[in-house]
């Protein structure tokens, strides 16, 4: 049975994870290649990459027949001092994405897109232990409460001002990554406040079985990201301390179907659960390798179509 979903992608497929990084492709190229790959839409990516301007970006999307399926906050969610900047980002992003033509709502979709994907990142002590649960530091109760205060504030602004569903994304190298982090998060964040965006690649990188985690937290999963991992490269990068995006530059992420993640099991689960909505491909890479993006996206798209997604 085919999954009732639109396949999208994220700018990280071109190595765009921080708008201040050098050597990023121009944003128009990301739109051109998203459309050329035959995908139905994309995420905005990091704040500051796409112009949040309806006349500029809105027209560019419309000209290519694309929609924005989610805005993105990818930042230090832990520091209380970040609250004002985080809320400013959330406000601008939600104002922009809700002014665009809205994506299709599929049968089985719990919340309408566009979503606001919320990820913690920016902590060297966690980044260097990405994937290594036994070595990674954890937040104490006060720090954890501060991070959840920031997340609640973002999610409530998105919900109450714009009717946008915030989905929290466990991410390698952030303070929400491992099995115990996710369990703690689900326990402490009310389902009415925010859902989950689970990512098959980040779950695998953190030592989990993505199908099992999706099953466990199914009642909180509103949105899904797909990656694949080259397990030979993964074994090499896990043999020593390595920053997450250094591992990506070493090719740990590969086109979907070319790695070791069991997409038959994931398809069976999503089909059994009646998932409808959006699945976003995110093949993290270094921007210097963006020349390979289009071919990799087409390969991922073809594999997913042939696999019933």
C-alpha contacts under 8 A as a table, 3 or more apart, distances in Angstrom:
res1	aa1	res2	aa2	distance
1	X	271	X	6.66
1	X	308	X	6.40
2	X	271	X	7.36
2	X	308	X	4.36
2	X	309	X	5.48
3	X	267	X	7.61
3	X	270	X	7.02
3	X	271	X	5.99
3	X	274	X	7.59
3	X	275	X	6.72
3	X	276	X	6.77
3	X	308	X	6.30
3	X	309	X	4.91
4	X	106	X	6.50
4	X	107	X	6.98
4	X	108	X	7.76
4	X	274	X	7.98
4	X	275	X	6.71
4	X	276	X	4.72
4	X	277	X	6.61
4	X	309	X	7.49
5	X	106	X	6.86
5	X	275	X	7.67
5	X	276	X	5.25
5	X	277	X	4.70
5	X	278	X	5.17
5	X	279	X	6.57
5	X	309	X	6.97
6	X	39	X	7.86
6	X	40	X	6.04
6	X	41	X	7.95
6	X	277	X	6.42
6	X	278	X	4.97
6	X	279	X	6.27
7	X	39	X	5.86
7	X	40	X	5.91
7	X	41	X	7.33
7	X	278	X	6.10
7	X	279	X	5.03
7	X	280	X	5.78
7	X	281	X	7.25
7	X	301	X	7.68
7	X	309	X	7.97
8	X	39	X	5.37
8	X	40	X	5.40
8	X	41	X	4.72
8	X	42	X	4.96
8	X	43	X	7.65
8	X	69	X	7.62
8	X	278	X	6.99
8	X	279	X	6.07
8	X	280	X	4.45
8	X	281	X	6.09
9	X	13	X	7.29
9	X	34	X	7.26
9	X	39	X	7.27
9	X	41	X	6.72
9	X	42	X	4.73
9	X	43	X	6.52
9	X	279	X	8.00
9	X	280	X	4.63
9	X	281	X	4.44
9	X	282	X	5.96
10	X	13	X	5.93
10	X	42	X	5.40
10	X	43	X	4.98
10	X	44	X	7.14
10	X	45	X	6.28
10	X	280	X	6.62
10	X	281	X	6.41
10	X	282	X	5.51
11	X	14	X	5.50
11	X	15	X	6.77
11	X	16	X	5.23
11	X	17	X	7.27
11	X	30	X	6.77
11	X	42	X	7.66
11	X	43	X	6.99
11	X	44	X	7.15
11	X	45	X	5.43
11	X	282	X	7.74
12	X	15	X	4.57
12	X	16	X	4.50
12	X	17	X	5.47
12	X	45	X	7.06
12	X	282	X	6.10
12	X	283	X	6.65
12	X	284	X	5.23
12	X	285	X	6.81
13	X	16	X	7.14
13	X	281	X	7.75
13	X	282	X	5.46
13	X	283	X	4.77
13	X	284	X	5.30
13	X	285	X	6.28
13	X	290	X	7.59
13	X	293	X	6.29
14	X	24	X	7.76
14	X	25	X	7.28
14	X	30	X	7.38
14	X	284	X	7.51
14	X	285	X	6.59
14	X	286	X	7.37
14	X	287	X	5.68
14	X	289	X	7.51
14	X	290	X	4.76
14	X	293	X	6.00
15	X	24	X	7.11
15	X	284	X	6.17
15	X	285	X	4.79
15	X	286	X	4.69
15	X	287	X	4.01
15	X	288	X	7.66
15	X	289	X	7.62
15	X	290	X	6.55
16	X	19	X	6.78
16	X	21	X	7.88
16	X	24	X	6.36
16	X	25	X	7.97
16	X	45	X	7.11
16	X	46	X	7.29
16	X	287	X	6.58
17	X	45	X	6.78
17	X	46	X	5.76
18	X	21	X	5.64
18	X	46	X	5.64
18	X	47	X	7.84
18	X	49	X	7.88
19	X	24	X	7.87
19	X	46	X	6.04
19	X	47	X	6.87
19	X	48	X	5.75
19	X	49	X	5.06
21	X	24	X	6.68
23	X	287	X	6.23
23	X	288	X	6.62
24	X	287	X	5.70
24	X	288	X	7.88
25	X	29	X	6.62
25	X	30	X	7.33
25	X	287	X	7.41
25	X	290	X	7.53
26	X	29	X	5.61
26	X	30	X	7.07
27	X	30	X	5.15
27	X	31	X	6.61
27	X	49	X	7.07
27	X	50	X	6.25
28	X	31	X	5.15
28	X	32	X	6.16
28	X	60	X	7.71
29	X	32	X	4.93
29	X	33	X	6.07
30	X	33	X	5.38
30	X	34	X	6.02
31	X	34	X	5.09
31	X	35	X	6.25
31	X	60	X	7.83
31	X	61	X	7.22
31	X	64	X	7.43
31	X	66	X	7.99
32	X	35	X	5.36
32	X	36	X	6.14
32	X	64	X	7.29
33	X	36	X	4.76
33	X	37	X	5.91
33	X	294	X	5.97
34	X	37	X	5.26
34	X	38	X	6.69
34	X	39	X	5.82
34	X	41	X	7.31
34	X	42	X	7.50
34	X	294	X	7.75
35	X	38	X	5.25
35	X	39	X	5.85
35	X	40	X	7.49
35	X	41	X	7.94
35	X	64	X	6.27
35	X	65	X	7.49
35	X	66	X	7.06
36	X	39	X	7.66
36	X	294	X	7.89
37	X	294	X	6.50
37	X	297	X	6.24
37	X	298	X	5.21
37	X	301	X	7.54
38	X	298	X	7.66
38	X	301	X	7.79
39	X	42	X	7.97
39	X	301	X	7.61
40	X	65	X	7.91
40	X	66	X	5.97
40	X	67	X	6.98
41	X	66	X	4.84
41	X	67	X	4.66
41	X	68	X	5.67
41	X	69	X	6.27
42	X	66	X	7.50
42	X	67	X	6.60
42	X	68	X	5.24
42	X	69	X	5.75
42	X	70	X	7.29
42	X	280	X	7.26
43	X	68	X	5.53
43	X	69	X	5.55
43	X	70	X	4.82
43	X	71	X	5.81
43	X	72	X	7.05
43	X	280	X	7.93
44	X	47	X	7.75
44	X	49	X	7.81
44	X	50	X	6.64
44	X	68	X	6.65
44	X	70	X	6.48
44	X	71	X	5.10
44	X	72	X	6.15
45	X	49	X	6.95
45	X	50	X	7.73
45	X	71	X	6.81
45	X	72	X	5.46
45	X	73	X	7.98
46	X	49	X	5.88
46	X	72	X	6.01
46	X	73	X	6.60
46	X	74	X	6.35
47	X	50	X	7.43
47	X	72	X	6.97
47	X	73	X	6.81
47	X	74	X	7.88
47	X	89	X	7.05
47	X	93	X	7.92
48	X	51	X	6.76
50	X	57	X	7.15
51	X	56	X	7.22
51	X	57	X	6.18
52	X	57	X	6.85
52	X	92	X	7.63
52	X	93	X	7.29
52	X	96	X	6.04
53	X	56	X	5.42
53	X	57	X	5.70
53	X	58	X	6.78
53	X	96	X	7.27
54	X	57	X	5.59
54	X	58	X	4.31
54	X	59	X	6.76
54	X	96	X	7.27
54	X	99	X	7.69
54	X	100	X	7.28
55	X	58	X	5.56
55	X	59	X	5.63
56	X	59	X	5.53
56	X	60	X	6.27
57	X	60	X	4.91
57	X	61	X	6.10
58	X	61	X	5.24
58	X	62	X	6.24
58	X	100	X	6.56
59	X	62	X	5.03
59	X	63	X	6.00
60	X	63	X	5.18
60	X	64	X	6.53
61	X	64	X	5.34
61	X	65	X	6.10
61	X	66	X	5.03
61	X	67	X	6.39
62	X	65	X	4.96
62	X	66	X	6.06
62	X	67	X	7.61
63	X	66	X	7.86
67	X	100	X	7.94
67	X	101	X	7.22
67	X	102	X	7.24
67	X	103	X	6.06
68	X	71	X	7.44
68	X	97	X	6.85
68	X	100	X	7.93
68	X	102	X	7.93
68	X	103	X	7.18
68	X	114	X	6.56
69	X	103	X	6.52
69	X	113	X	5.71
69	X	114	X	4.49
69	X	115	X	6.46
69	X	278	X	7.43
70	X	97	X	7.63
70	X	113	X	6.82
70	X	114	X	4.61
70	X	115	X	4.38
70	X	116	X	5.36
70	X	117	X	6.43
71	X	93	X	6.13
71	X	94	X	7.16
71	X	97	X	6.95
71	X	114	X	7.16
71	X	115	X	6.26
71	X	116	X	4.76
71	X	117	X	6.07
72	X	93	X	7.80
72	X	116	X	5.74
72	X	117	X	4.85
72	X	118	X	6.17
72	X	119	X	7.91
73	X	86	X	7.77
73	X	89	X	7.35
73	X	90	X	7.27
73	X	116	X	7.34
73	X	117	X	6.17
73	X	118	X	4.91
73	X	119	X	6.10
74	X	118	X	6.29
74	X	119	X	4.85
74	X	120	X	5.98
74	X	121	X	6.34
75	X	86	X	8.00
75	X	119	X	6.58
75	X	120	X	5.40
75	X	121	X	5.14
75	X	122	X	6.29
76	X	79	X	6.54
76	X	82	X	7.31
76	X	120	X	5.38
76	X	121	X	5.13
76	X	122	X	5.27
76	X	123	X	7.33
77	X	80	X	7.94
77	X	82	X	7.12
77	X	86	X	7.93
77	X	119	X	7.64
77	X	120	X	5.23
77	X	121	X	7.27
77	X	147	X	5.48
77	X	150	X	6.28
77	X	151	X	7.04
78	X	82	X	7.85
78	X	120	X	7.57
78	X	143	X	6.75
78	X	144	X	7.35
78	X	146	X	6.24
78	X	147	X	4.24
78	X	148	X	7.97
78	X	150	X	7.39
79	X	82	X	5.48
79	X	83	X	7.56
79	X	146	X	7.10
79	X	147	X	6.86
80	X	83	X	5.65
80	X	146	X	6.11
80	X	147	X	7.34
80	X	150	X	7.12
81	X	84	X	7.34
82	X	85	X	5.45
82	X	86	X	6.04
83	X	86	X	5.17
83	X	87	X	6.16
83	X	150	X	5.95
84	X	87	X	5.26
84	X	88	X	6.14
85	X	88	X	5.03
85	X	89	X	6.25
86	X	89	X	5.16
86	X	90	X	6.18
86	X	150	X	7.81
86	X	154	X	7.06
87	X	90	X	4.94
87	X	91	X	6.00
87	X	153	X	7.33
87	X	154	X	5.83
87	X	157	X	7.61
88	X	91	X	5.20
88	X	92	X	6.24
89	X	92	X	5.30
89	X	93	X	5.98
90	X	93	X	5.22
90	X	94	X	5.93
90	X	116	X	8.00
90	X	154	X	6.28
90	X	157	X	7.51
90	X	158	X	6.83
91	X	94	X	5.37
91	X	95	X	5.97
91	X	157	X	7.30
91	X	158	X	7.21
92	X	95	X	5.17
92	X	96	X	6.23
93	X	96	X	5.21
93	X	97	X	6.17
94	X	97	X	5.24
94	X	98	X	5.94
94	X	116	X	7.48
94	X	158	X	6.50
94	X	162	X	6.49
94	X	164	X	7.10
95	X	98	X	5.64
95	X	99	X	6.38
95	X	162	X	7.15
96	X	99	X	5.31
96	X	100	X	6.75
97	X	100	X	5.41
97	X	114	X	6.85
98	X	101	X	7.59
98	X	102	X	7.09
98	X	114	X	7.43
98	X	162	X	7.12
98	X	164	X	7.98
102	X	113	X	7.16
102	X	114	X	7.04
103	X	112	X	7.98
103	X	113	X	6.05
103	X	114	X	6.76
104	X	113	X	7.70
105	X	109	X	6.61
105	X	112	X	5.87
105	X	113	X	7.12
105	X	277	X	6.65
106	X	109	X	5.45
106	X	276	X	5.38
106	X	277	X	5.36
107	X	276	X	5.59
107	X	277	X	7.61
108	X	274	X	6.02
108	X	275	X	5.54
108	X	276	X	4.37
108	X	277	X	7.12
109	X	112	X	6.85
109	X	222	X	7.68
109	X	275	X	6.66
109	X	276	X	4.52
109	X	277	X	4.94
110	X	222	X	6.27
110	X	276	X	7.86
110	X	277	X	7.97
111	X	165	X	6.84
111	X	222	X	6.73
112	X	115	X	7.55
112	X	165	X	7.76
113	X	164	X	7.57
113	X	165	X	7.73
114	X	164	X	6.79
114	X	165	X	7.70
115	X	164	X	5.76
115	X	165	X	5.15
115	X	166	X	5.85
115	X	167	X	6.80
116	X	158	X	7.57
116	X	164	X	6.69
116	X	165	X	6.18
116	X	166	X	4.61
116	X	167	X	6.08
117	X	166	X	5.95
117	X	167	X	4.99
117	X	168	X	5.96
117	X	169	X	6.49
117	X	197	X	7.07
118	X	151	X	7.79
118	X	166	X	6.81
118	X	167	X	6.08
118	X	168	X	4.83
118	X	169	X	5.84
119	X	168	X	6.20
119	X	169	X	5.19
119	X	170	X	6.55
119	X	171	X	6.47
119	X	174	X	7.73
119	X	176	X	7.99
120	X	170	X	7.67
120	X	171	X	6.97
120	X	174	X	5.12
120	X	175	X	6.35
120	X	176	X	6.70
121	X	127	X	7.93
121	X	171	X	7.55
121	X	173	X	6.41
121	X	174	X	4.48
121	X	175	X	7.23
122	X	127	X	7.50
122	X	173	X	7.89
122	X	174	X	6.95
123	X	126	X	5.50
123	X	127	X	6.00
123	X	173	X	7.38
123	X	174	X	6.70
124	X	127	X	4.88
124	X	128	X	6.07
125	X	128	X	5.79
125	X	129	X	6.82
125	X	136	X	7.55
125	X	137	X	7.30
126	X	129	X	5.15
126	X	130	X	6.17
126	X	136	X	5.90
126	X	137	X	6.64
126	X	173	X	5.09
126	X	174	X	5.98
126	X	175	X	6.81
127	X	130	X	5.15
127	X	172	X	7.27
127	X	173	X	3.80
127	X	174	X	6.51
127	X	242	X	7.80
127	X	243	X	5.28
127	X	244	X	6.14
128	X	173	X	7.00
128	X	241	X	5.75
128	X	242	X	5.27
128	X	243	X	4.60
128	X	244	X	7.13
129	X	132	X	5.24
129	X	133	X	7.46
129	X	135	X	6.31
129	X	136	X	5.24
129	X	173	X	6.79
129	X	241	X	6.26
129	X	242	X	7.06
129	X	243	X	7.31
130	X	133	X	7.63
130	X	136	X	7.38
130	X	172	X	5.29
130	X	173	X	4.47
130	X	174	X	7.75
130	X	205	X	7.99
130	X	206	X	7.21
130	X	242	X	7.43
130	X	243	X	6.76
130	X	244	X	6.01
131	X	172	X	6.56
131	X	173	X	7.58
131	X	178	X	7.96
131	X	205	X	5.41
131	X	206	X	4.30
131	X	207	X	6.69
131	X	238	X	7.25
132	X	135	X	5.58
132	X	136	X	6.13
132	X	206	X	6.90
132	X	238	X	7.74
133	X	136	X	5.32
133	X	178	X	6.38
133	X	206	X	7.07
138	X	175	X	7.08
139	X	142	X	7.76
139	X	143	X	5.49
139	X	144	X	5.50
139	X	175	X	7.44
140	X	143	X	5.36
140	X	144	X	6.03
141	X	144	X	5.08
141	X	145	X	6.07
142	X	145	X	5.13
142	X	146	X	6.26
143	X	146	X	5.02
143	X	147	X	6.31
144	X	147	X	5.14
144	X	148	X	6.21
145	X	148	X	5.11
145	X	149	X	6.04
146	X	149	X	4.99
146	X	150	X	6.43
147	X	150	X	5.17
147	X	151	X	6.30
148	X	151	X	4.89
148	X	152	X	5.95
148	X	188	X	7.91
148	X	189	X	7.44
149	X	152	X	5.19
149	X	153	X	6.14
150	X	153	X	5.14
150	X	154	X	6.31
151	X	154	X	5.19
151	X	155	X	6.08
152	X	155	X	5.05
152	X	156	X	5.85
152	X	189	X	7.69
152	X	193	X	6.83
152	X	194	X	7.82
153	X	156	X	5.28
153	X	157	X	6.13
154	X	157	X	5.31
154	X	158	X	6.25
154	X	166	X	7.82
155	X	158	X	5.14
155	X	159	X	6.04
155	X	165	X	7.23
155	X	166	X	5.20
155	X	193	X	6.17
155	X	194	X	6.14
156	X	159	X	5.00
156	X	160	X	5.68
156	X	161	X	7.93
156	X	193	X	6.45
157	X	160	X	5.38
157	X	161	X	5.57
157	X	162	X	7.44
158	X	161	X	5.74
158	X	162	X	5.33
158	X	163	X	6.19
158	X	164	X	5.06
158	X	165	X	6.71
158	X	166	X	6.77
159	X	162	X	5.64
159	X	163	X	4.31
159	X	164	X	4.94
159	X	165	X	5.92
159	X	166	X	7.40
159	X	193	X	7.78
160	X	163	X	5.86
165	X	194	X	6.60
165	X	195	X	7.46
166	X	193	X	7.67
166	X	194	X	5.12
166	X	195	X	6.36
167	X	194	X	5.62
167	X	195	X	4.60
167	X	196	X	4.60
167	X	197	X	5.16
167	X	222	X	6.92
167	X	223	X	7.15
168	X	194	X	6.93
168	X	195	X	6.19
168	X	196	X	4.74
168	X	197	X	5.53
169	X	176	X	7.84
169	X	196	X	6.10
169	X	197	X	4.78
169	X	198	X	5.87
169	X	199	X	7.22
170	X	174	X	7.54
170	X	176	X	4.94
170	X	177	X	4.78
170	X	178	X	7.76
170	X	182	X	7.20
170	X	197	X	7.61
170	X	198	X	6.75
170	X	199	X	7.43
170	X	202	X	7.12
170	X	203	X	7.74
171	X	174	X	5.66
171	X	175	X	7.99
171	X	176	X	6.30
171	X	177	X	5.18
171	X	202	X	5.83
172	X	176	X	7.88
172	X	177	X	5.50
172	X	202	X	5.80
172	X	205	X	7.15
172	X	206	X	6.84
172	X	244	X	6.57
173	X	177	X	7.01
173	X	243	X	7.48
173	X	244	X	6.17
174	X	177	X	6.06
175	X	181	X	7.31
176	X	181	X	5.22
176	X	182	X	6.40
176	X	185	X	7.81
177	X	181	X	6.03
177	X	182	X	6.88
177	X	202	X	7.59
177	X	203	X	7.59
177	X	206	X	6.59
178	X	181	X	5.16
178	X	182	X	6.34
178	X	203	X	7.64
178	X	206	X	5.72
178	X	207	X	7.74
179	X	182	X	5.26
179	X	183	X	6.23
179	X	206	X	7.96
179	X	208	X	7.29
180	X	183	X	5.06
180	X	184	X	6.04
181	X	184	X	5.13
181	X	185	X	6.09
182	X	185	X	4.98
182	X	186	X	6.15
183	X	186	X	5.29
183	X	187	X	6.17
184	X	187	X	5.16
184	X	188	X	6.20
185	X	188	X	5.20
185	X	189	X	5.90
186	X	189	X	5.52
186	X	190	X	7.39
186	X	191	X	8.00
187	X	190	X	7.60
189	X	193	X	6.86
189	X	194	X	7.04
190	X	193	X	5.35
190	X	194	X	6.80
191	X	194	X	5.57
191	X	195	X	6.07
191	X	220	X	6.73
192	X	195	X	7.82
195	X	220	X	5.19
195	X	221	X	5.96
195	X	222	X	5.86
196	X	220	X	5.68
196	X	221	X	4.73
196	X	222	X	5.83
196	X	223	X	6.73
197	X	221	X	6.09
197	X	222	X	6.21
197	X	223	X	4.72
197	X	224	X	5.17
197	X	225	X	6.94
198	X	203	X	7.57
198	X	214	X	7.20
198	X	221	X	6.91
198	X	223	X	6.90
198	X	224	X	5.18
198	X	225	X	6.18
199	X	202	X	5.44
199	X	203	X	6.13
199	X	210	X	7.74
199	X	224	X	5.90
199	X	225	X	4.39
199	X	226	X	5.75
199	X	227	X	7.12
200	X	203	X	5.31
200	X	204	X	6.19
200	X	210	X	5.21
200	X	211	X	7.97
200	X	224	X	7.97
200	X	225	X	6.43
200	X	226	X	5.33
200	X	227	X	5.82
200	X	228	X	7.41
200	X	261	X	7.83
201	X	204	X	5.11
201	X	205	X	6.00
201	X	210	X	7.88
201	X	226	X	6.53
201	X	227	X	4.66
201	X	228	X	5.66
201	X	229	X	6.49
201	X	253	X	7.94
201	X	261	X	7.94
202	X	205	X	4.94
202	X	206	X	6.11
202	X	227	X	7.94
203	X	206	X	5.18
203	X	207	X	6.55
203	X	208	X	5.26
203	X	209	X	6.78
203	X	210	X	5.64
203	X	213	X	7.94
204	X	207	X	5.15
204	X	208	X	4.99
204	X	209	X	5.98
204	X	210	X	6.23
204	X	229	X	7.94
204	X	261	X	7.71
205	X	208	X	7.36
205	X	229	X	7.94
205	X	234	X	7.90
208	X	212	X	7.92
208	X	213	X	7.26
209	X	212	X	5.37
209	X	213	X	6.32
210	X	213	X	5.13
210	X	214	X	6.04
210	X	266	X	7.67
211	X	214	X	5.15
211	X	215	X	6.14
211	X	265	X	6.47
211	X	266	X	5.33
211	X	269	X	6.97
212	X	215	X	5.06
212	X	216	X	6.13
213	X	216	X	4.98
213	X	217	X	6.20
214	X	217	X	5.45
214	X	218	X	5.44
214	X	221	X	7.28
215	X	218	X	5.10
215	X	269	X	7.36
217	X	220	X	5.52
217	X	221	X	6.42
218	X	221	X	5.15
221	X	224	X	7.50
223	X	277	X	7.19
223	X	278	X	6.32
223	X	279	X	6.89
224	X	278	X	6.83
224	X	279	X	5.17
224	X	280	X	6.55
225	X	279	X	5.55
225	X	280	X	4.71
225	X	281	X	5.87
225	X	282	X	6.65
226	X	256	X	7.70
226	X	279	X	6.71
226	X	280	X	5.97
226	X	281	X	4.86
226	X	282	X	6.14
227	X	253	X	7.00
227	X	254	X	7.51
227	X	255	X	7.43
227	X	256	X	6.08
227	X	281	X	6.08
227	X	282	X	5.58
227	X	283	X	5.64
228	X	253	X	5.76
228	X	254	X	5.55
228	X	255	X	6.21
228	X	256	X	4.92
228	X	257	X	6.93
228	X	258	X	7.12
228	X	259	X	5.30
228	X	260	X	6.82
228	X	261	X	5.90
228	X	283	X	7.34
229	X	234	X	7.03
229	X	252	X	5.71
229	X	253	X	4.66
229	X	254	X	5.71
229	X	258	X	7.91
229	X	259	X	4.90
229	X	260	X	5.98
229	X	261	X	6.67
230	X	233	X	5.50
230	X	234	X	6.07
230	X	251	X	7.58
230	X	252	X	5.39
230	X	253	X	6.03
230	X	254	X	6.04
230	X	258	X	7.28
230	X	259	X	4.61
230	X	260	X	6.28
231	X	234	X	4.68
231	X	235	X	6.02
231	X	252	X	7.50
231	X	259	X	6.62
231	X	260	X	6.01
232	X	235	X	5.30
232	X	236	X	6.60
233	X	236	X	5.06
233	X	237	X	6.23
233	X	250	X	7.52
233	X	251	X	6.84
233	X	252	X	5.27
234	X	237	X	5.24
234	X	238	X	6.00
234	X	252	X	5.56
235	X	238	X	5.27
235	X	239	X	6.33
236	X	239	X	5.32
236	X	240	X	7.73
237	X	240	X	6.20
237	X	241	X	7.62
237	X	242	X	6.60
237	X	247	X	6.11
237	X	252	X	7.82
238	X	241	X	6.98
238	X	242	X	7.49
242	X	246	X	6.50
242	X	247	X	6.55
243	X	246	X	5.17
243	X	247	X	6.43
244	X	247	X	5.13
244	X	248	X	6.44
245	X	248	X	4.73
245	X	249	X	6.14
245	X	284	X	7.82
245	X	285	X	7.35
245	X	286	X	7.30
246	X	249	X	4.99
246	X	250	X	6.34
247	X	250	X	4.96
247	X	251	X	6.64
247	X	252	X	5.84
248	X	251	X	5.13
248	X	252	X	5.23
248	X	253	X	6.12
248	X	284	X	5.95
248	X	285	X	4.97
248	X	286	X	6.49
249	X	252	X	7.53
249	X	285	X	5.52
249	X	286	X	4.83
251	X	254	X	6.76
251	X	285	X	7.03
253	X	283	X	5.74
253	X	284	X	6.17
253	X	285	X	7.16
254	X	258	X	6.29
254	X	259	X	6.34
254	X	283	X	6.39
254	X	296	X	7.74
255	X	258	X	5.52
255	X	259	X	7.24
255	X	283	X	6.82
255	X	296	X	5.35
255	X	297	X	6.92
255	X	299	X	6.36
255	X	300	X	5.21
256	X	259	X	6.56
256	X	299	X	7.32
256	X	300	X	4.66
256	X	303	X	6.81
256	X	304	X	7.61
257	X	260	X	7.65
257	X	261	X	7.75
257	X	263	X	7.59
257	X	300	X	6.77
257	X	303	X	6.07
257	X	304	X	7.96
262	X	265	X	5.61
262	X	266	X	6.66
263	X	266	X	4.81
263	X	267	X	5.91
264	X	267	X	5.11
264	X	268	X	6.15
264	X	307	X	7.54
265	X	268	X	5.10
265	X	269	X	6.23
266	X	269	X	5.11
266	X	270	X	6.17
267	X	270	X	5.21
267	X	271	X	5.94
267	X	307	X	7.72
267	X	308	X	7.43
267	X	309	X	7.23
268	X	271	X	5.19
268	X	272	X	6.03
269	X	272	X	5.12
269	X	273	X	6.08
270	X	273	X	5.08
270	X	274	X	5.97
270	X	275	X	5.21
271	X	274	X	5.09
271	X	275	X	6.38
272	X	275	X	7.96
281	X	297	X	7.96
281	X	300	X	7.90
285	X	289	X	6.80
285	X	290	X	7.59
286	X	289	X	5.61
286	X	290	X	7.16
287	X	290	X	5.11
288	X	291	X	7.62
289	X	292	X	6.03
289	X	293	X	7.52
290	X	293	X	5.19
291	X	294	X	7.29
292	X	295	X	5.78
292	X	296	X	6.26
293	X	296	X	5.13
293	X	297	X	6.03
294	X	297	X	5.14
294	X	298	X	6.24
295	X	298	X	5.21
295	X	299	X	6.23
296	X	299	X	5.02
296	X	300	X	6.13
297	X	300	X	5.03
297	X	301	X	5.98
298	X	301	X	5.01
298	X	302	X	6.01
299	X	302	X	5.20
299	X	303	X	6.18
300	X	303	X	5.19
300	X	304	X	6.19
301	X	304	X	5.20
301	X	305	X	6.15
302	X	305	X	5.15
302	X	306	X	6.12
303	X	306	X	5.19
303	X	307	X	6.08
304	X	307	X	4.94
304	X	308	X	6.32
304	X	309	X	5.13
305	X	308	X	5.34
305	X	309	X	5.32
306	X	309	X	7.51
